[in-house]
Amino acid sequence: MRGSARRLLAVAVTVLVGLTAAPGAAAAHGRKPPVKVGYFTQWGIYGRDFPLAKVERSGAAARLTHLNYAFGPVTAAGVCDSADPWADWQTLFSAERSVDGVADEAGQPLAGNLHQLAELKQRNPALRVLISLGGWTGSAHFSDAALTDDSRRKLVSSCVDLWIKGNLPGLSAGVAAGIFDGIDLDWEWPGSEGNAGNVFRPEDKRNFTLLTAEFRRQLDRLSRTTKKRYDLTAFLPAAPAKVEAGFEGEIFRHLDFGTVQGYDFHGSWDPRTNQQSALRVPAGAPDDPDFSAEVAVGAWRDLGAPDRKLVLGIPYYGQGWTGVTGGGDGLFAPAAGGAPGTFAVGTEDWKVLKNLPAQGFTVHRDWRAGHSWLFDGTTFWTYDDPAQVAQKAAYIRIQGLGGAMMWSLDGDDENASLTRTISAVLSRH
């Protein structure tokens, strides 16, 4: 880190030490090193022009412990499938877009992102690669698939066969075996609505626990044959109401860890500006109760989750509003709607937002609450920059949490500045 970043980190750590109870830090001694989990989006190879080669060449891959490949949907038939076989195992990458710098060739046994993942693992043998199942638009049928013992066995067996054993349709048996080291469950959400139209029911709460147990059972059974251990993780909500509706503390008997959503606390769906990823609820916040990382972690602790299995999510994008009125620093001010973004209204990658201070935006920080924002008098962005992610990584260490998760790697710049910062703080002794 450069000198200015080190000074900002020192400030962040000082503030955190003053605000955080000591037991978490003491409990961290003797534990495994924190995990650093980065999500890679299957569709990023298209409009975002973000192949896995950029994860390698930016230096991000060498600083991650886990890479989650998102997403594999659960179908109406209650089985795992590919959302995009072309991206997953068919498309050919040029030398420039290939991890190893060698162009793919027609007729090779395996192509697509999965072949690139295999190349990434060859260059980073300690990296664990997981297939993430579900996601916002891929969770519609999770509830049905998890409903009975038979349906759970069917779902898990199909997921293990497709992604772990690597039996891809139309290709040689086991062609993708060994690429994935485990499964990440991204059911959004058991017991409560996620994307419009998703099936959910009260029984989901118990059934999610039973589903994690079935995944653990079948993965462990496969381990006895392959002599490899497979990870099982889950993406977990921040809202206490969703935690209560869909989850039992028993899931942590089966999970290696859970990644807690540390973002989307607010966004352009709200009529006024706000924070999307603060560590604590800021002073003067207009909503009570409100969301924060501390609130989310607290909800999981209340459920009995071990600190070492709670991994805090950090966003590599911002939420934005425009037509902001009221002057001042723009926080908690009325807005006309979402700010224009490259791919969607109201959201923008950090690699774009980092250039706004040179375009008339002022950086504002609230170290006590742990959040930052940009404002030019009309447009407002709540976002995390290197200084902010450094504070969050320090919070993770002091609280004795299991590590950091980043959504998603394509939001970082070409030097992987955010990932490098998080890794540097979590790796300090």
C-alpha positions in Angstrom: 0.0 0.0 0.0 1.1 3.6 -0.7 1.8 6.0 2.1 -1.6 7.7 2.0 -3.3 4.4 2.1 -1.3 3.4 5.2 -2.2 6.6 7.0 -5.9 6.0 6.2 -5.6 2.5 7.4 -4.0 3.7 10.7 -6.9 6.0 11.2 -9.4 3.2 10.5 -7.7 0.8 12.9 -7.5 3.4 15.6 -11.2 4.2 15.3 -12.0 0.5 15.3 -9.9 -0.3 18.4 -11.8 2.4 20.2 -15.2 1.1 19.2 -14.7 -2.7 19.3 -14.7 -5.0 22.2 -11.5 -7.0 22.7 -12.7 -10.6 23.0 -13.0 -11.0 19.2 -9.3 -10.1 18.8 -8.2 -12.4 21.6 -10.3 -15.3 20.2 -8.6 -14.9 16.8 -5.3 -16.2 18.1 -4.5 -19.8 17.0 -7.2 -19.8 14.3 -6.8 -20.6 10.6 -5.9 -17.6 8.5 -8.9 -15.5 7.3 -10.4 -16.6 4.1 -10.6 -14.2 1.1 -13.5 -15.2 -1.2 -14.0 -13.5 -4.6 -17.0 -14.0 -6.8 -16.4 -14.4 -10.5 -19.6 -13.9 -12.6 -20.1 -16.3 -15.5 -21.6 -13.5 -17.7 -18.7 -11.1 -17.0 -16.9 -12.4 -20.2 -19.5 -10.6 -22.3 -20.2 -6.9 -22.0 -17.9 -6.4 -19.1 -15.0 -8.0 -21.0 -13.8 -9.7 -17.8 -12.3 -13.1 -18.4 -10.5 -15.1 -15.8 -7.2 -14.0 -17.4 -7.7 -10.6 -15.7 -8.1 -12.3 -12.3 -4.7 -13.8 -12.9 -2.9 -10.9 -14.4 -4.2 -8.3 -12.0 -2.7 -10.3 -9.1 -6.1 -11.0 -7.5 -5.9 -14.8 -7.9 -2.7 -15.0 -5.9 -4.4 -13.1 -3.0 -7.6 -15.2 -2.8 -8.2 -18.4 -0.9 -11.5 -19.1 -2.6 -13.0 -18.2 -6.0 -16.8 -18.7 -6.3 -18.1 -19.2 -9.8 -21.5 -17.7 -10.1 -24.1 -19.1 -10.9 -25.5 -22.6 -11.5 -29.3 -22.5 -11.3 -31.7 -25.0 -9.8 -34.3 -26.0 -12.4 -38.0 -26.5 -12.1 -37.2 -30.3 -12.4 -35.3 -29.9 -9.1 -31.8 -30.5 -10.5 -28.6 -28.5 -11.1 -28.0 -27.2 -14.6 -25.9 -24.7 -16.5 -27.4 -21.2 -17.0 -25.1 -20.7 -20.1 -23.3 -23.8 -21.5 -21.6 -21.6 -24.1 -19.9 -19.5 -21.4 -19.3 -22.5 -19.0 -17.6 -25.0 -21.3 -18.0 -24.2 -25.0 -16.6 -20.8 -26.0 -13.0 -20.6 -27.1 -10.7 -17.9 -25.6 -8.0 -16.2 -27.6 -4.4 -16.1 -26.3 -4.9 -12.6 -25.0 -8.0 -13.6 -23.0 -6.7 -17.0 -21.8 -5.1 -17.5 -18.4 -2.1 -19.3 -19.7 -1.7 -17.0 -22.8 -2.3 -19.9 -25.2 -5.4 -19.7 -27.5 -8.0 -22.4 -27.2 -8.5 -24.7 -30.2 -11.6 -26.2 -31.7 -12.1 -29.8 -30.7 -10.2 -29.6 -27.3 -11.9 -31.7 -24.6 -13.1 -28.8 -22.6 -13.3 -25.0 -23.3 -15.1 -22.1 -21.8 -14.8 -20.6 -18.3 -14.3 -24.1 -16.8 -11.2 -24.7 -18.8 -9.9 -21.2 -17.7 -10.7 -22.1 -14.1 -8.5 -25.2 -14.5 -5.7 -23.1 -15.9 -6.1 -20.6 -13.0 -5.8 -23.4 -10.5 -2.6 -24.7 -12.2 -1.0 -21.3 -11.6 -2.5 -20.9 -8.1 -2.5 -24.4 -6.6 -3.7 -23.3 -3.2 -6.8 -21.6 -4.6 -10.1 -23.3 -3.9 -12.8 -23.0 -6.6 -16.4 -23.4 -5.7 -19.6 -23.5 -7.9 -22.2 -21.1 -6.5 -25.7 -22.4 -6.9 -28.7 -20.2 -7.2 -28.3 -16.4 -7.1 -31.0 -13.8 -7.4 -32.5 -15.1 -10.6 -31.5 -18.8 -10.2 -33.2 -19.5 -6.8 -36.9 -19.7 -8.0 -37.1 -23.5 -7.5 -34.9 -24.1 -4.5 -37.8 -24.4 -2.2 -39.4 -27.2 -4.2 -36.1 -29.0 -4.7 -35.5 -28.9 -0.9 -39.0 -30.0 0.1 -38.6 -33.8 0.8 -35.8 -36.3 1.5 -36.2 -37.7 -2.0 -36.1 -34.2 -3.7 -33.1 -33.2 -1.6 -31.2 -36.3 -2.5 -32.1 -35.8 -6.2 -30.9 -32.2 -6.2 -27.6 -32.8 -4.4 -26.8 -35.9 -6.5 -27.4 -33.9 -9.7 -25.2 -31.0 -8.5 -22.4 -33.3 -7.4 -22.5 -35.2 -10.7 -22.5 -32.1 -12.9 -20.1 -29.8 -11.1 -17.9 -31.9 -8.8 -17.7 -35.1 -10.8 -17.6 -33.0 -14.0 -20.0 -34.9 -16.1 -21.0 -32.2 -18.5 -23.7 -33.0 -21.1 -22.4 -33.9 -24.6 -18.8 -34.2 -23.4 -16.6 -37.1 -22.2 -17.5 -38.4 -18.8 -15.6 -36.6 -16.0 -14.1 -34.1 -18.4 -14.5 -31.3 -15.7 -13.7 -33.4 -12.7 -11.3 -31.7 -10.2 -12.1 -28.2 -11.2 -14.5 -27.4 -8.4 -13.4 -28.0 -4.8 -16.8 -27.5 -3.3 -20.3 -25.9 -3.5 -21.6 -22.5 -2.4 -25.3 -22.4 -1.7 -26.8 -19.1 -2.8 -30.5 -19.6 -2.1 -32.1 -16.2 -2.0 -34.0 -16.7 0.3 -35.4 -19.6 2.3 -38.6 -18.7 4.0 -39.0 -15.2 2.4 -39.2 -13.7 -1.0 -36.2 -12.8 -3.1 -36.6 -12.2 -6.8 -40.3 -11.8 -7.8 -41.9 -15.1 -8.5 -39.5 -17.3 -6.4 -41.2 -20.1 -4.6 -40.9 -19.9 -0.8 -42.7 -21.5 2.2 -42.3 -21.6 6.0 -40.9 -25.1 5.8 -37.8 -23.7 4.0 -36.3 -22.9 7.3 -35.9 -26.5 8.4 -35.5 -27.8 4.9 -32.4 -25.5 4.3 -30.7 -27.2 7.3 -31.6 -30.6 5.9 -30.3 -29.6 2.5 -27.0 -28.5 3.9 -26.8 -31.8 5.7 -27.5 -33.7 2.5 -24.8 -31.8 0.6 -22.3 -32.5 3.4 -23.2 -36.2 3.4 -22.8 -36.7 -0.3 -19.7 -34.6 -0.6 -18.1 -36.5 2.3 -19.1 -39.8 0.6 -17.3 -38.7 -2.5 -14.3 -37.7 -0.5 -13.8 -41.3 0.6 -13.3 -42.2 -3.1 -11.3 -39.2 -4.3 -9.3 -38.6 -1.1 -10.2 -34.9 -1.5 -12.1 -32.7 1.0 -14.9 -30.6 -0.5 -16.0 -27.3 0.9 -19.6 -26.4 1.6 -20.4 -22.7 2.1 -23.5 -20.5 1.9 -24.4 -16.9 1.0 -26.4 -15.5 3.9 -28.7 -12.5 4.2 -28.1 -9.3 6.2 -31.7 -8.6 7.2 -32.5 -10.0 10.7 -36.1 -10.7 9.5 -34.8 -12.9 6.7 -32.3 -14.6 9.0 -35.2 -15.4 11.4 -37.5 -16.6 8.6 -35.2 -19.0 6.8 -32.2 -20.2 8.9 -31.3 -22.3 11.9 -28.0 -22.2 13.7 -27.6 -25.9 13.0 -26.5 -25.2 9.5 -23.0 -24.3 10.7 -22.5 -27.9 11.7 -22.4 -28.6 8.0 -20.9 -25.4 6.5 -17.3 -24.6 6.4 -18.4 -21.0 6.6 -21.1 -18.6 5.5 -20.6 -15.3 3.7 -22.8 -12.6 5.2 -24.2 -10.0 2.8 -22.5 -6.8 3.8 -24.1 -4.5 1.2 -27.3 -3.4 -0.5 -28.5 -2.0 2.8 -29.9 0.9 0.8 -30.1 1.8 -2.9 -31.9 3.9 -5.5 -35.1 2.1 -4.6 -35.1 4.4 -1.6 -36.4 7.9 -2.0 -33.4 9.5 -0.3 -29.7 8.9 -0.3 -28.2 6.6 2.3 -25.3 4.1 3.0 -25.3 0.7 1.3 -22.5 -1.0 3.3 -21.7 0.8 6.6 -20.1 -1.1 9.4 -22.5 0.6 11.9 -25.7 2.5 11.5 -24.6 6.1 11.1 -25.7 8.9 13.5 -28.8 10.6 12.2 -29.9 7.7 10.0 -33.6 8.2 9.2 -34.6 4.6 9.5 -35.1 2.8 12.8 -34.3 -0.1 12.8 -31.7 0.1 10.1 -29.2 -2.1 8.4 -25.4 -2.4 8.9 -22.7 -5.0 8.9 -22.7 -4.9 12.7 -26.5 -5.6 12.7 -26.1 -8.4 10.2 -23.2 -10.1 12.1 -25.1 -9.6 15.3 -28.2 -11.4 13.9 -26.0 -14.5 13.0 -24.2 -14.4 16.4 -27.6 -14.4 18.1 -28.4 -17.6 16.1 -25.3 -19.2 17.5 -23.0 -18.9 14.5 -19.3 -19.2 15.4 -17.4 -16.0 14.6 -14.8 -18.0 12.7 -17.5 -19.2 10.3 -18.9 -15.7 9.6 -17.3 -14.1 6.5 -18.2 -10.5 5.9 -19.2 -9.5 2.3 -17.7 -6.3 0.8 -19.1 -4.6 -2.4 -16.9 -3.7 -5.3 -19.6 -1.4 -6.6 -21.6 1.6 -5.4 -25.3 2.5 -5.2 -26.2 5.9 -6.5 -28.9 8.6 -6.7 -29.3 11.7 -8.8 -31.5 14.8 -8.6 -30.4 15.2 -4.9 -31.6 18.3 -3.2 -31.0 19.9 0.2 -27.3 20.8 -0.2 -24.7 19.9 2.5 -22.8 16.7 2.0 -25.8 14.9 0.4 -26.3 12.2 3.0 -29.9 11.3 3.8 -31.2 13.8 1.3 -34.2 13.5 -1.0 -33.4 12.3 -4.6 -35.2 12.1 -7.9 -34.1 8.5 -8.7 -31.2 6.3 -9.5 -28.0 7.7 -10.9 -27.0 6.6 -14.4 -24.7 3.6 -14.4 -22.7 1.7 -17.1 -24.8 -1.4 -17.0 -27.8 -0.5 -14.8 -29.4 2.6 -13.3 -28.4 3.1 -9.7 -25.2 1.0 -9.6 -21.6 1.4 -10.8 -18.3 -0.4 -10.5 -15.7 1.0 -8.1 -13.2 1.1 -11.0 -15.5 3.8 -12.5 -16.4 5.5 -9.3 -12.7 5.9 -8.3 -12.3 8.5 -11.1 -15.2 10.8 -9.9 -13.1 12.9 -7.5 -11.3 14.2 -10.6 -14.6 15.1 -12.1 -15.9 17.4 -9.4 -17.1 14.9 -6.7 -16.0 15.2 -3.1 -15.1 12.2 -1.0 -16.9 12.1 2.4 -16.1 9.7 5.2 -17.7 8.7 8.5 -15.0 6.6 10.2 -17.1 5.9 13.3 -19.9 4.3 11.2 -17.5 2.9 8.7 -18.8 4.2 5.3 -17.9 6.6 2.5 -19.7 8.5 -0.2 -19.2 10.8 -3.2 -21.3 13.9 -3.9 -21.1 16.7 -6.4 -24.2 18.6 -5.3 -26.6 16.7 -7.5 -25.4 13.0 -7.7 -24.6 10.8 -4.7 -22.7 7.5 -4.6 -22.3 5.3 -1.6 -19.2 3.1 -2.2 -16.2 1.4 -0.7 -12.7 2.5 -1.8 -9.3 1.1 -0.6 -9.4 3.1 2.6 -12.9 1.8 3.4 -12.2 -1.8 2.6 -9.0 -1.5 4.8 -11.2 -0.4 7.7 -13.6 -3.3 7.1 -10.7 -5.8 6.9 -9.4 -4.4 10.2 -12.9 -4.8 11.7 -12.9 -8.5 10.5 -9.6 -9.1 12.3 -10.6 -7.3 15.5 -13.9 -9.1 15.7 -12.3 -12.5 15.0 -14.5 -13.2 12.0 -13.7 -15.8 9.4 -12.6 -13.5 6.6 -13.9 -11.4 3.7 -16.0 -12.0 0.7 -16.0 -9.7 -2.3 -18.8 -9.2 -4.8 -17.6 -9.2 -7.5 -14.1 -9.3 -8.9 -15.0 -7.5 -12.1 -15.7 -4.3 -10.1 -12.1 -3.9 -9.1 -9.5 -2.0 -11.2 -6.8 -3.6 -13.4 -4.4 -3.7 -10.5 -6.8 -5.4 -8.2 -6.4 -2.5 -5.8 -9.4 -3.5 -3.5 -8.4 -7.2 -3.4 -4.7 -6.3 -2.7 -5.8 -4.0 0.2 -8.1 -6.5 1.8 -5.5 -9.2 1.5 -2.7 -7.0 2.9 -4.8 -6.2 6.0 -6.1 -9.7 6.6 -2.6 -11.1 6.2 -0.8 -8.8 8.7 0.6 -10.4 11.8 
